[in-house]
Amino acid sequence: MSHDSLPALKGNPKSIFFTDFDGTITLKDSNDYLTDNLGYGTERRRQENINTLEGRNEFRDSFQGMMDSVKTPFPECVKVLCDNIKLDPYFKDFFSWAREAGVPVVVLSSGMVPIIRALLLHLVGPEAEEIQIVSNDVVDRPPKTMDQEGGWQIKFHDDSGFGHDKSLTIRPYREYFEQHPNETRPTFLYAGDGVSDLSAARETDLLFAKRGHDLVVFCEREGVPFTLFDDWSSILETTRDIYNGKTSLQKVAAEGMEDAKSGGNVRTTK
């Protein structure tokens, strides 16, 4: 493993920010939106989610079923999402600061690269090309092509039960610095909202867990350092303070744990 094989190390950044996409950078989950409006509908999707949470099936199988239920040609799916999915109102501020500070942003998602890239370019602008995306892909469903009805299917990133084990992207960064202890290691941060983010969070120094979501409960149980967030304004404030040495990872994590224990893990609105 070499320095050059890890894209986010280019420029020797002080921090690297890994993040989930759906429901974290965006306000709605794009895959849920497709399923609810163009696929088998909200009721069945919610039941499939319950089945997954209760261990009756794996996320990979549930997600495959969701996407298979969407027969709309893929380009039309992308257009529908660009017309309806909204960005967290403060993500652009965070990304602007990250670019100025030289902090790479890496999206790790259980969704699909073409959809994520299209949404980022539409919602953030051409500078979003700089964001590395590691996710599942979309391919033709022979004999049809993806611009035809029922002509596309998901191609999973790996063989894990999630279809994409997000920790597999972060772990090589940790291992690189374990093998090169004389090099200065960046701070690894992660933002997410779902159970699939837990494996990634274990590989980072601090998790920003979205308030009111099950991920917080899992972090408490597994002892993963975290802090709560409602939107990217608090992520920006905390990340900037860590970057500038105004606070420490340990202090932020301790305050996050205390906030959750005192009843702070209740979803709020602004």
ABEGO torsion letter per residue (X at the ends): XBAAABAAABGGBABBBBBBABGAABABBAAAAAAAAABAEAAAAAAAAAAAAAGABBAAAAAAAAAAABABBAAAAAAAAAAABBBBAAAAAAAAAAAAAGBBBBBBBABBAAAAAAAAAAAAEAAAAABBBBBBBBBBBOABBAABBGABBBBBABABAAGBBAAAAAAAAAAAAAABAABBBBBBBBBBABAAAAAAAAABABBBBBBGBAAAAAAAAAGBBBBBBABAAAAAAAAAAAAAGABBAAAAAAAAAAAAAAGABBBBBX
